[in-house]
Amino acid sequence: MRIISIITGLVFIDLTTKNIFRFLDPKTDSSWILLNGYLWIEEVVFNYGNIFQSSSSPNGVSFGTVVAIYAGFFFGVFCSAIALLAHDESDSAASAAPFVCLISGALGNASDRIVHGNVCDWITLTNPYSAYYFVLNLADIFIWAGLLALPFSCETRGARLAILGLSLLIILVPMRTLFWFS
């Protein structure tokens, strides 16, 4: 029951911040620099795509992309839920943390997409030497944290390395333009 409360709390925080920025008056100066040149809050983007393909209009997203978004969501939540069900009370809380983060992030973005038809992204991440930037939200951060923590919940070294490689691939593919292209 405690895990469900944590997931609910994280989804609530994510949806609350998205709604604050979704309905923020555009005339309001809402620019906050969090890490000069790298991380700031300034631009709100309504994303109809996914982590690999961003689109600012519903017409720019193919049917295959929509199917991939929902298939990935259901598969990720299903696998994470199975992992949490297999989680024993004697296991450490840290071993459940990756799955809690993954489920929270997936539910936050899916809820936003179902209710509004898109996902509200509002945190800008960039490299000061790059013309590219990446806009994300708290649910994306939860998913990334879950992916980065996932290898540490595995018991064998081989499984840790395999999951770490896959996690880094999923995280770095959309961010490649920030650091490898200028």
N, C-alpha and C positions, 0 to 999 in steps of 0.2 A: 504494500500500500504506500510505503514511503517513496518508492521509485515513481509511482504514478503521480504523486504530489509534486515531485521534483520536475517531471516531464511537463505537467500542467503549468507549473510556475514558469518554466523556461519558455513555453509556447505563449503564455500570457504576456511575458515581458517582450518577446519578439513582436507579437501582433500589436501590442500597445505602441511600441516605438514606430512600427510601420505606419500605423494610423495617425500618429502625431505628424510624421513627415508627409504622409499622403494628403492630409487635409490642411497642411500649413499654408498660410496665405503667401502667395508668391512675392508679394510686395515686401514681406518681412525679410530683413537681412539675417539669413540663417547660416552664415558662414563661420565655421569654427575650425581652426587649425589645431589638430591634435599632435602631429609630428611633422614639423615643417618640411615640405617637399615630398613627403611620403604618404601621410594619412590626414585626411580632413573630411569635414562634413559641409557640403555646399550644394551639391546637385542631387535632386531626387529623380530617379529613373524608374519608369514603369516597364519592367522586363516581361516580355511575352515569350521569350525563348528559354534556354536552360544554361547551365554552367559552361557548356561548350559553344553555344550559339546564342548570342544575345540579339534581341529584336525589340525595337521600340514601338512596333505596331502589330496588331493581331494578324494583319495580312502578310507579314514577313515570316510567318512560322508555318512550316509544312505540317501536313497531317502526321507524317512519320515522326516529326519532332514532338508533337503532342503525345503520340503513343509512347515514344521513348521516355518522355518526362513521367508519365503516369506509371508505366511499367517499372521504371527505375525506382519510383517512389514506393510502389507496393512491394517490390522485391526487397528493397532496403529495409523497410519497416517490418516486413514479415521475418526476414533473417535476424534483425535486431531483436524483435519480440521473442523469437525462439531462443536466442542467446540469453535474454533476460529471464525467460521461464526456466532455463537450465541453470541459472545462477542460484547458487546455494547461499543460505544465510551465513554460513561459515566462511564463504568467500569474502575477500576484501571489497569494500565499496569501490575502490579504484578499478576493479575488474568489471564492474557494471557501468562505470562512467562513460566509456566510449559509446555504448549502446544507448544510454540515456541521451547523450548529445546527438547522436545520429537520428534517433526517433524524434526528439524535440525539433531539430532543424527541419527534418522532412515534413513533420506535421505543420510547423509554422509556415513554410513556403507553400505547401499544398493548400492549407486553409486560405491563405491570401489569394492564391490562384483561383480557387473555387469561388470564393466570395466576390472578388473584384475582377477576375479574368486575367490578372497579371500579378507579378510580384514587385513590391515596392523596395527598391534598393536605394540606400542613402549614405553609405560610408564609402568614400573614395580612397582607393589605394593606388599609388603610382610610384614611379621612380623619377626623380627630378631630371634625369638625363634622357628620358623617354617621352615620346609624343603620345604614348598610349596610357590609358588608365583603366582601372577595374573598379566597378561600383558594386557593393555588396550590402548585406544586412546582417542582423544578429543570427538569423537562422543559418546563413551561410557560414558564419564563424562557428556556430555549434557543430555543423557538419564537418568542417575542417578540423576542429578540435577532436571530434570523435574519430575521424580518419587517422589523425596523427597519434591518438592514444590507443587505437585498436591493436597495433602490434604488441603492446605491453600487456594486453589481456590474454594473449596466447601463451600456451605452456611450453611449446617446443621452439627451439631456436630457428628451425627451418620455416615453421609457420610464421614466426615473427618477421623474418626477412621477406617472405613472400607477401605478407599483408603490408609491410612497410613499403615495399616496392610499388605495389598496387595503389596504396594510399597516396604516395608521392606523385605517381603518374596522374591520378585524378585531380590532385591539387595543382600541380605545375602546368598541366596542359592549358588551362584557361589563362594562367598568369605568365605564360612564356613571352608574350609581347612586352611585358614590363621590364624584363631583365635581359633578354637576349637580342631584342631588336630595338633600334633607336630611331 
